[in-house]
Amino acid sequence: MQLHRPSADPSQSHPLTTALALSLAAAVALGLTRFSYGLLLPPMREDLGWSYLLAGAMNTANALGYFIGALLTPALMRRLGVWRLLMVGALLASGFMLMSGLVTDASALFAQRVAAGVASAFMFITGGVLAARLGSLHPGRAGFLIGLYYGGTGIGIALSAGLVPGALAGAQALGMAHAWQWPWLALGVACLCATACMAGPARTIGEASPGQNGQRRFAARDFGYGLGGYFMFGVGYIGYMTFVVALLKEQGMPAAWITAFYTLLGLAVVASSRIWARMLDHYKGGESLAILNGVLGVAAILPALSSAVPLVFLSGIAFGAVFLSVVASTTALVRHNLPPESWSAGISAFTVAFAFGQIVGPTLVGKIADGPGGLARGLIVSAGALFIGAALAARQKSLAPAH
């Protein structure tokens, strides 16, 4: 694959630094714009009088926007280029995060979550394409570099765990109305800072040259079981990330411990790039997706079965160490089985399946949580979806070599 890039290219001489900078795209797209909501859900629900169904619908709105963004991204990448679309998504996501701190109406917040989801999809997909290209420049470390990009989500989660409680406590101490708005503003500023840091290094990776005739193109039928497994991952993981903090509060866990739980979860996401790198390089079919979905299902069910602090923290660390590597496994699957010119189409298709699952997950779990079984039963359903995803992914075979 030929890449158009400056002659003094940090992506060649300093791939680790480039991957770390690029990982801030994942930190903004998911860690800050989506998963921070799990920390903000309890104070928002208490202040605004929401049911769990409505609280879950807010993340469904975000997933709906992500789904729309995933559908639009391939055409926009062709029109604008990958790096430009990454920057557009980053700036829009930052702006929408700031807007969340300025409104209280549920309809306005719902619209904001949709818009932020669209922008996040632009970022996450383009960042994934750039990570795959960076990996192609360094094939011996491709799994690690791709995992490092997705592991950036953990940076956003850990940053959220520090920013949200601090900003919330400060606003409450000052007697501010709707104190939860101040964390949204802090998160929006963090998104802008991350965007500034990643812009230059991401640009050095370059754009792919046009494809050549006769090479394998992406076809959904070739990846049916993988797409199905990834859809179920979207259904299952988002229920945990949306409601686990609310469950821990219901179980009486002190606020400081919840902050520690969420911080450790985020740090485990960062570490996951090293933990699973060799597996992502080794398996060419759906094996990685199946293994990771299964481990994730076990991690998701633990807080529903016991409120014992060691088990709960084990759940968070294990969940963090796995769930973004599931995303990395689909990028690796595409990279192993398609030529570079088809990576954008493949990654976008997997993202659409993922996004559709995320639309279903929060509302489904929220509806169950409002019933007799509460949040614990909702997490059991999430774990069940992940186990189904593991079974589907196990049937995904690698394709014949693309070239």
C-alpha positions in Angstrom: 0.0 0.0 0.0 1.3 3.4 -0.9 0.7 6.3 1.4 1.0 10.0 0.7 2.7 11.7 3.6 5.5 14.1 4.5 9.1 12.8 4.0 10.0 13.3 7.7 7.2 11.0 8.9 6.7 10.4 12.6 4.4 7.6 11.8 7.4 5.7 10.4 10.1 6.7 12.9 7.9 7.1 16.0 4.9 4.8 15.6 4.3 4.5 19.3 4.0 8.2 19.8 1.8 8.5 16.8 -0.5 5.7 18.0 -0.7 7.3 21.5 -1.7 10.7 20.0 -4.2 9.0 17.7 -5.7 7.2 20.7 -7.0 10.5 21.9 -9.6 10.2 19.1 -11.0 7.1 20.8 -10.7 8.9 24.2 -13.0 11.7 22.9 -15.3 9.5 20.7 -16.2 7.0 23.4 -14.4 7.6 26.7 -15.5 11.3 27.1 -18.6 11.7 25.0 -20.3 8.4 25.8 -19.1 6.6 28.8 -18.9 9.7 31.0 -22.7 9.6 31.0 -22.6 6.5 33.3 -21.1 8.8 36.0 -23.6 11.6 35.3 -26.7 9.4 35.1 -27.3 9.2 38.9 -27.2 12.9 39.6 -29.1 13.8 36.4 -31.8 11.2 37.2 -32.2 12.4 40.7 -32.3 16.1 39.8 -34.6 15.7 36.7 -36.8 12.9 38.1 -36.1 10.4 35.3 -37.0 6.8 35.2 -34.4 4.2 34.3 -36.1 3.8 31.0 -35.7 7.5 30.2 -32.1 7.5 31.5 -31.3 4.5 29.3 -33.0 6.2 26.3 -30.4 9.0 26.5 -27.7 6.5 25.7 -29.9 4.9 23.1 -30.1 8.4 21.6 -26.4 8.6 21.5 -26.2 5.2 19.9 -28.8 6.2 17.3 -26.6 9.2 16.4 -23.6 6.8 16.2 -25.6 4.5 13.9 -26.5 7.5 11.6 -22.9 8.7 11.7 -21.6 5.2 10.8 -23.9 5.1 7.7 -22.7 8.6 6.6 -19.0 8.1 7.2 -17.9 6.1 4.1 -19.3 8.7 1.7 -17.9 11.6 3.8 -14.4 9.9 3.9 -14.4 9.7 0.1 -15.4 13.4 -0.1 -13.3 15.0 2.7 -10.6 12.5 3.3 -10.0 10.5 6.5 -8.0 13.1 8.5 -10.3 16.0 7.7 -13.4 14.0 8.7 -11.6 13.0 11.9 -11.1 16.7 12.7 -14.7 17.6 11.8 -16.0 14.9 14.1 -13.7 15.9 17.0 -14.7 19.6 16.9 -18.4 18.8 16.6 -18.2 16.3 19.5 -16.5 18.9 21.7 -19.1 21.5 20.9 -22.0 19.2 21.6 -20.4 18.2 25.0 -20.3 21.8 25.9 -23.9 22.3 24.9 -24.9 19.5 27.4 -23.9 21.9 30.2 -26.3 24.6 29.0 -29.7 22.8 28.9 -32.0 20.8 31.2 -34.9 19.9 29.0 -35.1 16.2 28.2 -35.8 16.8 24.5 -32.9 19.1 24.1 -30.6 16.6 25.9 -31.9 13.8 23.8 -31.1 15.8 20.6 -27.7 16.6 21.9 -26.9 13.0 22.6 -28.0 12.1 19.0 -25.7 14.8 17.6 -22.8 13.8 19.7 -23.2 10.2 18.6 -23.0 11.2 14.9 -19.8 13.2 15.6 -18.4 10.3 17.6 -18.9 7.9 14.7 -17.1 10.2 12.4 -14.1 10.2 14.8 -14.1 6.6 15.8 -14.3 5.1 12.3 -11.7 7.4 10.8 -9.4 6.9 13.8 -9.8 3.1 13.3 -8.9 3.4 9.6 -5.8 5.5 10.4 -4.8 3.0 13.1 -5.1 0.1 10.6 -2.9 2.0 8.2 -0.4 2.7 10.9 -0.4 -1.0 11.6 0.3 -1.8 8.0 3.4 0.3 8.1 4.7 -1.7 11.1 3.2 -5.3 10.5 5.3 -6.8 13.3 3.5 -4.6 15.9 0.2 -4.1 14.1 -2.0 -5.8 16.8 -0.4 -3.7 19.5 -0.7 -0.4 17.6 -4.3 -1.0 16.7 -5.1 -2.1 20.2 -3.4 1.1 21.5 -5.7 3.2 19.5 -8.8 1.6 20.9 -7.3 1.5 24.3 -7.3 5.3 24.2 -11.0 5.0 25.2 -9.6 4.1 28.7 -7.8 7.4 28.8 -11.2 9.1 28.4 -12.8 6.9 31.0 -10.1 7.5 33.5 -10.2 11.3 32.8 -14.0 11.2 33.2 -13.6 9.5 36.5 -11.5 12.4 37.7 -13.3 15.3 36.1 -16.9 14.4 36.8 -16.9 13.9 40.6 -14.6 16.9 41.1 -16.7 19.3 39.0 -19.9 17.9 40.5 -18.6 18.3 44.0 -17.4 21.9 43.3 -20.7 22.9 41.8 -22.6 21.4 44.7 -20.4 23.2 47.2 -21.1 26.5 45.6 -24.9 25.7 45.7 -25.2 25.8 41.9 -28.5 24.7 40.4 -28.3 21.6 38.3 -24.8 20.9 39.5 -24.4 18.1 36.9 -24.1 20.6 34.1 -20.6 21.7 35.2 -19.0 18.3 34.6 -20.4 18.4 31.0 -18.6 21.7 30.5 -15.4 20.4 31.9 -15.7 17.3 29.7 -16.2 19.6 26.6 -13.0 21.5 27.4 -11.1 18.2 27.8 -12.4 17.1 24.4 -11.0 20.3 22.8 -7.6 19.8 24.4 -7.4 16.2 23.2 -8.4 17.3 19.7 -5.5 19.8 19.7 -3.0 17.2 20.8 -3.9 14.6 18.2 -4.4 16.7 15.1 -0.7 16.9 14.0 0.4 13.3 14.6 -2.8 11.9 13.0 -2.2 13.8 9.9 1.2 12.2 9.3 -0.3 8.8 8.7 -1.6 9.8 5.3 -4.3 8.8 2.9 -4.4 5.5 1.1 -3.8 5.3 -2.6 -6.7 4.2 -4.9 -7.4 0.5 -5.0 -6.5 -1.9 -7.8 -8.9 -4.0 -9.8 -9.2 -7.7 -9.0 -8.7 -7.3 -5.3 -11.3 -8.6 -2.8 -14.0 -6.1 -1.9 -15.9 -6.1 1.4 -19.1 -8.1 1.2 -21.4 -8.5 4.3 -22.1 -12.1 3.5 -18.5 -13.0 4.0 -18.6 -11.6 7.5 -22.1 -12.6 8.6 -21.3 -14.4 11.8 -18.7 -11.7 12.8 -21.2 -8.9 12.2 -23.8 -10.9 14.2 -21.4 -11.4 17.1 -20.5 -7.7 17.0 -24.1 -6.7 17.1 -24.7 -8.7 20.2 -21.6 -7.2 21.7 -23.1 -3.7 21.1 -26.3 -4.9 22.9 -24.5 -6.4 25.8 -21.6 -4.1 26.7 -23.5 -0.8 26.6 -26.0 -1.9 29.3 -23.0 -2.5 31.7 -21.3 0.8 30.9 -24.6 2.7 31.2 -25.9 1.3 34.4 -23.1 -0.3 36.5 -22.4 2.9 38.4 -26.1 3.3 39.2 -26.1 -0.3 40.4 -23.1 0.2 42.7 -24.8 3.3 44.2 -27.9 1.2 44.8 -25.8 -1.4 46.5 -24.4 1.3 48.9 -20.8 1.5 47.6 -19.2 4.8 48.8 -18.6 7.5 46.2 -14.8 7.3 46.6 -14.8 3.6 45.9 -17.0 4.1 42.8 -14.5 6.7 41.5 -11.7 4.2 42.1 -13.7 1.5 40.4 -14.3 3.6 37.3 -10.7 4.8 37.2 -9.4 1.3 37.3 -11.8 0.2 34.6 -10.4 3.0 32.4 -6.8 2.2 33.1 -7.4 -1.5 32.3 -8.7 -0.4 28.9 -5.4 1.3 28.3 -3.5 -1.8 29.3 -5.6 -4.0 27.1 -3.6 -3.0 24.0 -0.7 -5.0 25.3 -2.6 -7.9 26.8 -4.4 -9.0 23.7 -1.9 -7.8 20.9 -0.5 -11.3 20.1 -3.9 -12.8 19.9 -5.1 -10.1 17.5 -2.1 -10.8 15.3 -2.5 -14.5 15.4 -6.1 -15.3 14.7 -7.4 -14.5 11.2 -11.1 -15.4 11.8 -13.7 -14.7 14.5 -11.7 -16.5 17.3 -10.6 -13.3 19.0 -14.1 -11.7 18.9 -15.5 -15.0 20.4 -13.0 -15.3 23.2 -13.3 -11.6 24.2 -17.1 -11.6 24.1 -17.1 -14.7 26.4 -14.8 -13.1 28.9 -16.8 -9.9 28.8 -20.0 -11.8 29.6 -18.5 -13.3 32.7 -17.2 -9.8 33.8 -20.6 -8.2 33.2 -22.6 -10.7 35.3 -20.4 -10.5 38.5 -22.0 -7.3 40.0 -25.4 -8.7 39.4 -24.6 -11.8 41.4 -22.7 -10.3 44.3 -22.1 -6.9 45.8 -18.8 -8.1 47.4 -16.2 -5.3 46.8 -13.4 -7.6 45.5 -15.7 -9.3 43.0 -17.1 -5.9 41.9 -13.6 -4.5 41.3 -12.6 -7.7 39.5 -15.6 -7.2 37.3 -14.6 -3.6 36.4 -10.9 -4.4 35.8 -11.8 -7.4 33.7 -14.4 -5.5 31.7 -12.0 -2.7 31.1 -9.2 -5.0 30.0 -11.5 -6.6 27.4 -14.3 -4.5 25.9 -12.3 -2.2 23.6 -10.2 -5.1 22.5 -13.5 -6.5 21.1 -13.6 -3.5 18.9 -9.9 -3.9 18.0 -10.6 -7.5 17.1 -13.0 -6.5 14.3 -10.5 -4.1 12.9 -7.9 -6.9 12.9 -10.4 -9.2 11.3 -10.9 -6.7 8.5 -7.2 -6.0 8.1 -6.4 -9.8 7.9 -9.0 -10.6 5.3 -9.3 -7.5 3.0 -6.9 -5.3 1.1 -6.2 -1.8 2.5 -8.5 -0.2 0.0 -11.5 -2.1 1.4 -10.7 -1.4 5.1 -12.9 1.7 5.3 -15.9 -0.2 4.0 -15.3 -3.1 6.3 -14.7 -1.1 9.5 -17.8 1.0 8.7 -20.0 -2.0 8.2 -18.8 -3.5 11.6 -19.4 -0.1 13.2 -23.0 0.0 11.8 -23.7 -3.4 13.4 -22.1 -2.3 16.7 -24.1 0.9 16.6 -27.4 -0.8 16.0 -26.7 -3.1 19.0 -26.1 -0.1 21.1 -29.5 1.4 20.1 -31.2 -1.8 21.5 -29.1 -2.3 24.6 -29.7 0.7 26.9 -33.4 0.9 26.4 -33.8 -2.9 26.8 -31.7 -2.9 30.0 -33.4 0.3 31.3 -36.9 -1.2 30.8 -35.9 -4.4 32.6 -34.3 -2.3 35.4 -37.6 -0.5 36.0 -39.2 -3.9 36.6 -39.1 -6.3 39.6 -35.5 -7.6 39.0 -34.0 -4.1 39.0 -30.6 -3.2 37.6 -29.1 -6.6 38.6 -31.5 -8.4 36.2 -30.7 -5.9 33.5 -27.0 -6.7 33.7 -27.8 -10.5 33.5 -29.5 -9.8 30.2 -26.4 -7.8 29.1 -24.2 -10.8 29.9 -26.5 -13.1 28.0 -26.2 -11.0 24.9 -22.4 -11.2 25.2 -22.5 -14.9 25.4 -24.7 -15.2 22.3 -22.2 -12.9 20.6 -19.4 -15.2 21.5 -21.2 -18.2 20.0 -21.9 -16.3 16.8 -18.4 -15.0 16.4 -16.9 -18.5 16.9 -18.4 -19.5 13.6 -16.7 -16.7 11.6 -14.0 -18.2 9.4 -11.1 -16.4 7.9 -11.4 -15.7 4.1 -9.0 -16.8 1.4 -6.0 -14.5 1.1 -7.1 -11.2 -0.5 -3.9 -11.1 -2.6 
